[in-house]
Amino acid sequence: MIDKISGISPVNNLQNTPKTGASKSVKTGSDEIHISDEAKRLSEEFYLSQVADETPDVRSELVEQVRQKIQDPNYLNDANLSATADKILAAYGF
């Protein structure tokens, strides 16, 4: 059986390796990246189009809540109808 091939124990070889400090920092040149206003605008448009594609057109849970309210005969009273009409007019600036 062969104990040592070259007469150096692998453990001793690693223990004698000089260690480098973790506090060394490497400084490189002063590279900079400039992004044009057009690229920023296109990036924002792309992001917004992705959000729009992922957002459902109809919020089914809200539609179901409104259906249940309308089916209640006590819901459609003058106060609720007046408040709804006021909100619609306010949305159009009246």
C-alpha positions as CSV (number, residue, x, y, z in Angstrom):
1,M,0.0,0.0,0.0
2,I,1.3,3.5,-0.9
3,D,0.8,6.2,1.8
4,K,2.4,9.1,0.1
5,I,2.9,9.6,-3.6
6,S,5.2,12.6,-3.6
7,G,6.2,12.8,0.0
8,I,3.8,15.8,0.8
9,S,0.6,15.3,2.7
10,P,-2.3,17.1,0.9
11,V,-3.5,18.4,4.3
12,N,-0.1,20.0,5.0
13,N,0.0,21.4,1.6
14,L,-3.3,23.3,2.1
15,Q,-2.3,24.4,5.6
16,N,0.9,26.0,4.3
17,T,-0.9,27.9,1.6
18,P,-0.7,31.7,2.2
19,K,-4.1,33.1,3.0
20,T,-5.5,36.2,1.5
21,G,-7.3,38.8,3.6
22,A,-11.0,39.3,2.9
23,S,-10.6,43.0,3.3
24,K,-8.8,43.5,0.0
25,S,-10.7,45.5,-2.5
26,V,-10.2,45.5,-6.2
27,K,-10.4,48.8,-7.9
28,T,-11.0,48.9,-11.6
29,G,-11.3,51.7,-14.0
30,S,-14.1,54.2,-13.9
31,D,-16.6,52.4,-16.2
32,E,-20.0,54.1,-16.5
33,I,-23.3,53.3,-18.1
34,H,-25.5,56.0,-19.4
35,I,-29.1,55.2,-20.3
36,S,-30.9,57.6,-22.7
37,D,-34.2,59.1,-21.9
38,E,-35.7,57.2,-24.8
39,A,-34.5,53.9,-23.4
40,K,-35.9,54.8,-20.0
41,R,-39.3,55.7,-21.6
42,L,-39.3,52.5,-23.7
43,S,-38.5,50.4,-20.6
44,E,-41.3,52.0,-18.6
45,E,-43.7,51.4,-21.5
46,F,-42.7,47.8,-21.7
47,Y,-43.2,47.3,-18.0
48,L,-46.6,48.9,-18.0
49,S,-47.7,46.8,-21.0
50,Q,-46.7,43.7,-19.1
51,V,-48.6,44.8,-16.1
52,A,-51.6,45.5,-18.3
53,D,-51.4,42.1,-19.9
54,E,-51.3,40.3,-16.6
55,T,-54.2,42.3,-15.0
56,P,-57.6,40.8,-15.7
57,D,-60.0,43.0,-17.5
58,V,-62.9,42.1,-15.3
59,R,-62.7,41.8,-11.5
60,S,-65.1,38.9,-11.1
61,E,-65.3,39.1,-7.3
62,L,-66.4,42.7,-7.5
63,V,-69.0,41.9,-10.2
64,E,-70.4,39.1,-7.9
65,Q,-70.6,41.5,-5.0
66,V,-72.6,44.0,-7.0
67,R,-74.9,41.2,-8.4
68,Q,-75.7,40.1,-4.8
69,K,-76.4,43.7,-3.7
70,I,-78.7,44.4,-6.7
71,Q,-80.7,41.2,-6.0
72,D,-81.5,42.5,-2.5
73,P,-84.8,44.5,-2.9
74,N,-83.8,46.9,-0.1
75,Y,-80.6,48.0,-1.8
76,L,-82.2,49.9,-4.7
77,N,-83.6,52.8,-2.7
78,D,-83.5,56.5,-3.4
79,A,-80.4,57.2,-1.3
80,N,-78.3,54.6,-3.0
81,L,-79.5,55.6,-6.5
82,S,-78.8,59.3,-5.7
83,A,-75.4,58.5,-4.4
84,T,-74.5,56.5,-7.5
85,A,-75.7,59.2,-9.8
86,D,-73.7,61.8,-7.9
87,K,-70.5,59.6,-8.2
88,I,-71.1,59.2,-12.0
89,L,-71.6,62.9,-12.5
90,A,-68.5,63.7,-10.4
91,A,-66.4,61.3,-12.4
92,Y,-67.3,63.3,-15.6
93,G,-66.7,66.6,-13.9
94,F,-70.3,67.7,-13.3
